[in-house]
């Protein structure tokens, strides 16, 4: 019979088509839907990380503040419960992107990001959130020759700014995790933690409830309108009247319509293996349990879980015409087959290992690949969007920014150029769909051609409008 390595489809035969993190017997019960009118000081729309952190921080800043949160389905069901569990200090979607866009304030942004990650770690401990938090760091990997020099240069530039990224040569990186495809690496030792993303969301939900936040699930927000000195937001069975509103709607259409052109939802996919035996784990090393990601435009990210499974995700990024978001897109067998083949190419010593879960979900991406912020309705509404797959950590920073903006405070956060500026909006359809398709094709060509960027990609780089994997 064909083995998993010879025929990757065999490794997928028993995989359950559900997100591994959400397939958990300890998943909390949903809160009742909102019925009738509610009144509050602050309404938070969205029960993912953005909304949950905003509600929690609002109560910690002012315990007397009356806070309501509405969620269309259940807390953590979307990107916050489906991601890889990489909780990064970076607010700029990595050092290289930050250096290209905000070179003069990158050192400050890195400091703010590390402080934010420290505060996440403290909150996890303070609220007794059982989310398998491990501050193991992450290694960015070179799997092609041209990436070796790029990683070495990145570590050198980081050192000039006082940022400690450790360059690892081929032998050093393979001593950490053994794959014949690894040529070099850069280890960010303290700037990334691994965690269980769904359990983080559920723990934040419980912490919010403990502090008096009123949470209504299965209550999708509808119309946002000004009413008197505050705002009104409708739900199917009720309405919330609030002095201020914070929007944490991620990839879903913003209630502030003028913000919508800045975001495109793209679909990302992941596999989870069955638990590795002691012998299988010993064959690849990985004693320090770092998160890993290769350096291609279409990259893979992978990490160990608490029970020694391997999450393997990334590579394909799928955009649907018109920015459509649908349950039908949560499974994509052609991507899973491709990912399984890549997995066994990376770890041939794990031949015969099988996958237990397959899933996908939408990511909110913007043209600068890192979050942007703003207000509407005369400062009564704030939003934070565009995390582009790196929101596990940065959403807490975004929550602080939204609360600063709603209070009118001038802070170290709100004074930064990153927070004050906006990305370029995406063009309307069908230009958007065609442009994304050409960009994805060009990125694949660059990966296959030693990293050489064609005229299209160079033009996108010059105008600051592109599409990242």
C-alpha positions as semicolon CSV with decimal commas, in nm:
position;residue;x (nm);y (nm);z (nm)
1;X;0,000;0,000;0,000
2;X;0,125;0,351;-0,079
3;X;0,270;0,540;0,216
4;X;0,180;0,897;0,309
5;X;0,509;1,027;0,170
6;X;0,460;0,850;-0,164
7;X;0,096;0,955;-0,186
8;X;0,018;1,256;0,037
9;X;-0,355;1,198;-0,005
10;X;-0,324;0,892;0,219
11;X;-0,219;1,117;0,507
12;X;-0,545;1,311;0,475
13;X;-0,786;1,017;0,463
14;X;-0,900;1,042;0,827
15;X;-0,869;1,419;0,875
16;X;-1,172;1,593;1,026
17;X;-1,281;1,904;0,831
18;X;-1,295;2,129;1,138
19;X;-1,047;2,368;1,304
20;X;-0,840;2,169;1,552
21;X;-0,848;2,443;1,817
22;X;-1,229;2,467;1,810
23;X;-1,271;2,088;1,830
24;X;-1,240;2,107;2,208
25;X;-1,476;1,958;2,470
26;X;-1,402;2,254;2,698
27;X;-1,547;2,504;2,451
28;X;-1,771;2,740;2,652
29;X;-2,143;2,765;2,592
30;X;-2,266;3,059;2,390
31;X;-2,417;3,359;2,565
32;X;-2,780;3,447;2,484
33;X;-2,859;3,681;2,196
34;X;-2,951;4,044;2,260
35;X;-3,326;4,102;2,285
36;X;-3,467;4,453;2,320
37;X;-3,277;4,776;2,388
38;X;-2,944;4,804;2,570
39;X;-2,770;5,121;2,685
40;X;-2,399;5,150;2,762
41;X;-2,097;5,378;2,769
42;X;-1,902;5,163;2,521
43;X;-2,028;4,915;2,265
44;X;-1,773;4,673;2,122
45;X;-1,867;4,506;1,794
46;X;-1,693;4,171;1,738
47;X;-1,603;3,884;1,968
48;X;-1,259;3,810;1,830
49;X;-0,931;3,928;1,979
50;X;-0,986;4,292;1,877
51;X;-1,321;4,315;2,047
52;X;-1,236;4,105;2,352
53;X;-0,915;4,296;2,426
54;X;-1,097;4,627;2,380
55;X;-1,373;4,532;2,622
56;X;-1,125;4,395;2,877
57;X;-0,890;4,694;2,862
58;X;-1,183;4,937;2,879
59;X;-1,292;4,783;3,208
60;X;-0,936;4,770;3,342
61;X;-0,887;5,138;3,259
62;X;-1,219;5,234;3,420
63;X;-1,404;4,964;3,617
64;X;-1,712;5,188;3,633
65;X;-1,743;5,206;3,253
66;X;-2,051;5,022;3,127
67;X;-1,939;4,795;2,841
68;X;-2,144;4,577;2,606
69;X;-2,001;4,341;2,341
70;X;-2,203;4,193;2,054
71;X;-2,081;3,903;1,840
72;X;-2,247;3,767;1,527
73;X;-2,176;3,402;1,607
74;X;-1,964;3,296;1,907
75;X;-1,651;3,448;2,055
76;X;-1,338;3,323;1,884
77;X;-1,516;3,130;1,606
78;X;-1,345;3,309;1,315
79;X;-0,979;3,414;1,270
80;X;-0,919;3,432;1,645
81;X;-0,993;3,060;1,685
82;X;-0,852;2,934;1,354
83;X;-0,501;3,083;1,336
84;X;-0,165;2,920;1,397
85;X;-0,125;3,052;1,752
86;X;0,184;3,265;1,677
87;X;0,161;3,559;1,921
88;X;0,423;3,803;1,790
89;X;0,555;4,125;1,937
90;X;0,582;4,277;1,590
91;X;0,322;4,543;1,512
92;X;0,447;4,583;1,154
93;X;0,407;4,230;1,017
94;X;0,774;4,155;1,072
95;X;1,098;4,347;1,086
96;X;1,150;4,376;0,708
97;X;0,805;4,524;0,642
98;X;0,847;4,768;0,929
99;X;1,190;4,875;0,807
100;X;1,057;4,937;0,456
101;X;0,760;5,147;0,573
102;X;0,859;5,321;0,899
103;X;1,239;5,314;0,920
104;X;1,262;5,623;1,140
105;X;1,031;5,490;1,410
106;X;1,084;5,115;1,381
107;X;1,293;5,101;1,701
108;X;1,006;5,269;1,887
109;X;0,747;5,039;1,729
110;X;0,953;4,735;1,824
111;X;0,969;4,861;2,183
112;X;0,593;4,917;2,190
113;X;0,539;4,572;2,042
114;X;0,757;4,396;2,298
115;X;0,585;4,586;2,578
116;X;0,251;4,475;2,435
117;X;0,363;4,109;2,428
118;X;0,482;4,138;2,790
119;X;0,139;4,271;2,883
120;X;-0,032;3,983;2,704
121;X;0,180;3,738;2,902
122;X;0,089;3,920;3,224
123;X;-0,281;3,919;3,138
124;X;-0,275;3,545;3,066
125;X;-0,128;3,487;3,411
126;X;-0,345;3,747;3,590
127;X;-0,670;3,609;3,450
128;X;-0,559;3,242;3,473
129;X;-0,613;3,184;3,101
130;X;-0,524;2,824;3,018
131;X;-0,398;2,872;2,661
132;X;-0,062;2,685;2,665
133;X;0,136;3,011;2,644
134;X;0,503;2,937;2,563
135;X;0,743;3,222;2,487
136;X;0,972;3,011;2,273
137;X;1,038;3,259;1,992
138;X;1,028;3,195;1,618
139;X;1,284;3,102;1,355
140;X;1,249;3,246;1,005
141;X;1,402;2,992;0,769
142;X;1,593;3,006;0,443
143;X;1,498;2,717;0,216
144;X;1,643;2,865;-0,107
145;X;1,999;2,995;-0,159
146;X;1,901;3,362;-0,213
147;X;1,716;3,369;0,119
148;X;2,035;3,296;0,317
149;X;2,188;3,635;0,236
150;X;1,853;3,809;0,293
151;X;1,822;3,661;0,642
152;X;2,181;3,748;0,733
153;X;2,125;4,107;0,616
154;X;1,802;4,128;0,814
155;X;1,978;4,020;1,135
156;X;2,256;4,275;1,076
157;X;2,009;4,560;1,020
158;X;1,815;4,460;1,330
159;X;2,136;4,470;1,535
160;X;2,197;4,828;1,419
161;X;1,863;4,922;1,580
162;X;1,942;4,731;1,898
163;X;1,706;4,445;1,809
164;X;1,844;4,100;1,889
165;X;1,782;3,852;1,606
166;X;2,019;3,555;1,610
167;X;2,148;3,436;1,273
168;X;2,183;3,057;1,247
169;X;2,386;2,887;0,975
170;X;2,282;2,557;0,819
171;X;2,427;2,337;1,094
172;X;2,296;2,559;1,372
173;X;1,941;2,573;1,240
174;X;1,931;2,199;1,176
175;X;2,052;2,144;1,532
176;X;1,734;2,319;1,642
177;X;1,495;2,151;1,397
178;X;1,622;1,898;1,147
179;X;1,497;1,923;0,790
180;X;1,702;1,870;0,474
181;X;1,533;2,182;0,330
182;X;1,671;2,425;0,592
183;X;1,974;2,630;0,483
184;X;1,985;2,904;0,749
185;X;1,761;3,083;0,996
186;X;1,707;3,392;1,208
187;X;1,583;3,323;1,558
188;X;1,375;3,588;1,730
189;X;1,420;3,441;2,077
190;X;1,187;3,660;2,286
191;X;0,954;3,832;2,041
192;X;0,708;3,549;1,972
193;X;0,504;3,317;2,193
194;X;0,316;3,002;2,095
195;X;-0,034;2,952;2,234
196;X;-0,371;2,785;2,183
197;X;-0,563;3,061;2,002
198;X;-0,918;2,946;2,074
199;X;-0,845;2,903;2,443
200;X;-0,698;3,254;2,451
201;X;-1,023;3,390;2,304
202;X;-1,236;3,189;2,546
203;X;-1,019;3,299;2,838
204;X;-1,055;3,664;2,737
205;X;-1,431;3,617;2,713
206;X;-1,443;3,478;3,067
207;X;-1,221;3,760;3,195
208;X;-1,452;4,017;3,035
209;X;-1,757;3,858;3,198
210;X;-1,579;3,851;3,534
211;X;-1,522;4,228;3,509
212;X;-1,885;4,297;3,427
213;X;-1,887;4,319;3,047
214;X;-2,225;4,216;2,908
215;X;-2,166;3,984;2,611
216;X;-2,434;3,892;2,359
217;X;-2,356;3,619;2,106
218;X;-2,550;3,524;1,792
219;X;-2,622;3,897;1,766
220;X;-2,475;4,028;1,439
221;X;-2,446;4,406;1,425
222;X;-2,655;4,570;1,156
223;X;-2,701;4,940;1,097
224;X;-2,470;5,193;1,266
225;X;-2,623;5,540;1,297
226;X;-2,575;5,855;1,500
227;X;-2,843;5,914;1,761
228;X;-2,838;6,220;1,980
229;X;-2,493;6,249;2,132
230;X;-2,415;5,882;2,082
231;X;-2,455;5,592;1,842
232;X;-2,716;5,326;1,770
233;X;-2,635;4,975;1,647
234;X;-2,909;4,731;1,555
235;X;-2,909;4,352;1,596
236;X;-3,173;4,105;1,472
237;X;-3,374;4,116;1,796
238;X;-3,258;4,438;1,955
239;X;-3,058;4,757;1,955
240;X;-2,770;4,907;2,151
241;X;-2,750;5,279;2,229
242;X;-2,394;5,371;2,322
243;X;-2,189;5,681;2,385
244;X;-1,894;5,528;2,199
245;X;-1,842;5,231;1,966
246;X;-1,528;5,025;1,895
247;X;-1,532;4,809;1,581
248;X;-1,333;4,484;1,580
249;X;-1,485;4,329;1,268
250;X;-1,167;4,185;1,111
251;X;-1,226;4,060;0,754
252;X;-1,601;4,118;0,762
253;X;-1,749;4,432;0,601
254;X;-1,697;4,731;0,829
255;X;-1,998;4,919;0,961
256;X;-1,807;5,229;0,849
257;X;-1,852;5,197;0,473
258;X;-1,566;5,426;0,370
259;X;-1,320;5,188;0,534
260;X;-1,420;4,889;0,322
261;X;-1,192;4,961;0,021
262;X;-0,888;4,932;0,249
263;X;-0,949;4,564;0,327
264;X;-0,964;4,245;0,124
265;X;-1,051;3,910;0,285
266;X;-0,821;3,627;0,179
267;X;-0,843;3,262;0,276
268;X;-0,559;3,079;0,448
269;X;-0,549;2,703;0,519
270;X;-0,387;2,470;0,770
271;X;-0,338;2,104;0,858
272;X;-0,286;1,945;1,199
273;X;-0,107;1,614;1,242
274;X;-0,184;1,340;1,488
275;X;0,044;1,351;1,797
276;X;0,407;1,257;1,727
277;X;0,556;0,964;1,913
278;X;0,872;1,020;2,116
279;X;1,071;0,856;1,836
280;X;0,916;1,075;1,567
281;X;0,981;1,390;1,768
282;X;1,340;1,284;1,834
283;X;1,393;1,236;1,459
284;X;1,337;1,608;1,396
285;X;1,469;1,755;1,722
286;X;1,265;2,069;1,796
287;X;1,347;2,053;2,167
288;X;1,308;2,429;2,208
289;X;0,960;2,430;2,051
290;X;1,002;2,750;1,850
291;X;0,753;2,860;1,590
292;X;0,889;2,823;1,236
293;X;0,820;2,995;0,904
294;X;1,005;2,982;0,575
295;X;1,096;3,298;0,386
296;X;0,923;3,249;0,051
297;X;0,655;3,488;-0,070
298;X;0,415;3,194;-0,050
299;X;0,540;3,069;0,283
300;X;0,461;2,794;0,531
301;X;0,424;2,846;0,906
302;X;0,446;2,554;1,147
303;X;0,469;2,483;1,517
304;X;0,422;2,219;1,787
305;X;0,111;2,199;2,003
306;X;0,102;2,114;2,372
307;X;0,045;1,746;2,287
308;X;0,322;1,742;2,022
309;X;0,116;1,765;1,706
310;X;0,250;1,975;1,420
311;X;0,037;2,252;1,276
312;X;0,135;2,311;0,912
313;X;-0,027;2,603;0,732
314;X;0,008;2,878;0,476
315;X;0,134;2,877;0,116
316;X;-0,193;2,922;-0,075
317;X;-0,373;3,254;-0,028
318;X;-0,712;3,260;-0,197
319;X;-0,913;3,571;-0,285
320;X;-1,269;3,539;-0,412
321;X;-1,417;3,792;-0,653
322;X;-1,596;4,075;-0,476
323;X;-1,433;3,990;-0,144
324;X;-1,694;3,725;-0,079
325;X;-1,683;3,546;0,258
326;X;-1,867;3,215;0,281
327;X;-1,872;2,892;0,484
328;X;-1,811;2,703;0,157
329;X;-1,458;2,843;0,146
330;X;-1,353;2,697;0,483
331;X;-1,243;2,371;0,319
332;X;-1,019;2,341;0,011
333;X;-0,895;1,985;-0,061
334;X;-0,662;2,092;-0,345
335;X;-0,473;2,314;-0,100
336;X;-0,460;2,039;0,165
337;X;-0,310;1,796;-0,086
338;X;-0,048;2,052;-0,181
339;X;0,032;2,129;0,185
340;X;0,063;1,759;0,270
341;X;0,314;1,709;-0,011
342;X;0,517;2,006;0,111
343;X;0,509;1,872;0,468
344;X;0,670;1,540;0,378
345;X;0,926;1,716;0,160
346;X;1,024;1,919;0,467
347;X;1,017;1,624;0,709
348;X;1,076;1,302;0,512
349;X;1,164;1,128;0,840
350;X;0,795;1,157;0,938
351;X;0,675;0,938;0,651
352;X;0,351;0,764;0,753
353;X;0,233;1,039;0,987
354;X;-0,132;1,130;0,930
355;X;-0,330;1,451;0,960
356;X;-0,619;1,475;1,205
357;X;-0,778;1,810;1,109
358;X;-0,805;2,041;0,807
359;X;-0,949;2,392;0,804
360;X;-0,935;2,741;0,660
361;X;-1,064;3,088;0,726
362;X;-1,059;3,451;0,617
363;X;-0,783;3,698;0,703
364;X;-0,823;4,077;0,681
365;X;-0,535;4,206;0,473
366;X;-0,449;4,558;0,364
367;X;-0,197;4,699;0,121
368;X;0,069;4,766;0,385
369;X;0,021;4,422;0,553
370;X;-0,007;4,571;0,902
371;X;-0,295;4,727;1,097
372;X;-0,439;5,072;1,048
373;X;-0,667;5,276;1,271
374;X;-0,913;5,559;1,262
375;X;-1,233;5,720;1,384
376;X;-1,571;5,809;1,236
377;X;-1,889;5,993;1,337
378;X;-1,704;6,279;1,501
379;X;-1,476;6,057;1,708
380;X;-1,757;5,850;1,857
381;X;-1,658;5,538;1,660
382;X;-1,310;5,384;1,636
383;X;-1,179;5,096;1,426
384;X;-0,866;4,881;1,391
385;X;-0,821;4,659;1,085
386;X;-0,572;4,501;0,847
387;X;-0,368;4,271;1,071
388;X;-0,292;4,040;0,774
389;X;-0,255;3,722;0,973
390;X;-0,038;3,864;1,251
391;X;-0,313;3,980;1,482
392;X;-0,283;3,740;1,775
393;X;-0,054;3,985;1,951
394;X;-0,110;4,312;1,764
395;X;-0,485;4,318;1,830
396;X;-0,420;4,404;2,194
397;X;-0,217;4,705;2,080
398;X;-0,501;4,792;1,841
399;X;-0,749;4,776;2,129
400;X;-0,539;5,025;2,324
401;X;-0,524;5,253;2,019
402;X;-0,903;5,244;1,974
403;X;-0,957;5,332;2,339
404;X;-0,703;5,615;2,314
405;X;-0,878;5,752;2,005
406;X;-1,224;5,731;2,162
407;X;-1,104;5,917;2,471
408;X;-0,923;6,182;2,264
409;X;-0,595;6,102;2,438
410;X;-0,261;6,183;2,279
411;X;-0,040;5,889;2,367
412;X;0,286;5,736;2,256
413;X;0,074;5,503;2,047
414;X;-0,146;5,761;1,876
415;X;0,145;5,994;1,803
416;X;0,327;5,734;1,592
417;X;0,328;5,770;1,214
418;X;0,211;5,410;1,180
419;X;-0,107;5,485;1,375
420;X;-0,169;5,824;1,212
421;X;-0,125;5,702;0,852
422;X;-0,344;5,487;0,630
423;X;-0,259;5,225;0,367
424;X;-0,354;5,278;0,006
425;X;-0,703;5,145;-0,070
426;X;-0,751;4,858;-0,310
427;X;-0,909;4,941;-0,648
428;X;-1,269;4,843;-0,720
429;X;-1,367;4,523;-0,898
430;X;-1,285;4,383;-1,148
431;X;-0,950;4,563;-1,130
432;X;-0,898;4,439;-0,773
433;X;-0,951;4,073;-0,867
434;X;-0,724;4,099;-1,172
435;X;-0,453;4,285;-0,980
436;X;-0,448;4,033;-0,697
437;X;-0,430;3,748;-0,947
438;X;-0,137;3,905;-1,135
439;X;0,041;3,977;-0,808
440;X;-0,001;3,620;-0,681
441;X;0,128;3,482;-1,011
442;X;0,425;3,719;-0,994
443;X;0,505;3,621;-0,635
444;X;0,506;3,253;-0,734
445;X;0,740;3,337;-1,024
446;X;0,970;3,521;-0,784
447;X;0,981;3,219;-0,550
448;X;1,071;2,994;-0,843
449;X;1,325;3,239;-0,984
450;X;1,564;3,307;-0,701
451;X;1,360;3,590;-0,554
452;X;1,380;3,813;-0,862
453;X;1,080;4,048;-0,868
454;X;0,933;4,127;-1,207
455;X;0,824;4,469;-1,332
456;X;0,475;4,429;-1,184
457;X;0,607;4,358;-0,834
458;X;0,864;4,635;-0,854
459;X;0,588;4,877;-0,952
460;X;0,372;4,760;-0,662
461;X;0,670;4,811;-0,430
462;X;0,722;5,166;-0,553
463;X;0,363;5,277;-0,500
464;X;0,316;5,086;-0,175
465;X;0,030;4,870;-0,300
466;X;0,081;4,498;-0,314
467;X;-0,032;4,164;-0,187
468;X;0,153;3,947;0,060
469;X;0,124;3,574;0,109
